[in-house]
């Protein structure tokens, strides 16, 4: 029978989920006037450096391809991305950010920056610790751990 996690693990989990909800709410409020969602901004950030097919994009943002399809369709109807057939594989579409998408992404980055507390001085430590935490979930699970 598995044991209950230690109190510090439960407390850490509760703090992490509470922090995530607070940040998500703040970002949702900041992006709403731009007509964007967090999912849309994540997708725009992922295709900004280079075009990706929908499966690659889904893998980069860690969602199912079907879920991403709805986001990409909204971005495309808003003129923020274009979908073009891959010349090497006609079954696939390349998702590419447009000039309007780059402008929207820039505005979203400004809104996100303005939405987070400027007086918090632990961003680097938090980023490093959360990166380590996320990576631990993406590593193969060891027996007994």
Buried (B, 14 or more C-beta within 10 A) or exposed (E): EEEEEEEEEEEEEEEEEEEEEEBEEBBEEBBEEBEBBBBBBBBBBBBBEEBBBBEBBBBBBEBEBEEBBEBBEBBBEBEBBBBEEEEEEEEBBBBBBBEEBEEBBEBBEEBBEEBEEEEEEEEEEEEEEEEEEEEEEEEEEEEEE
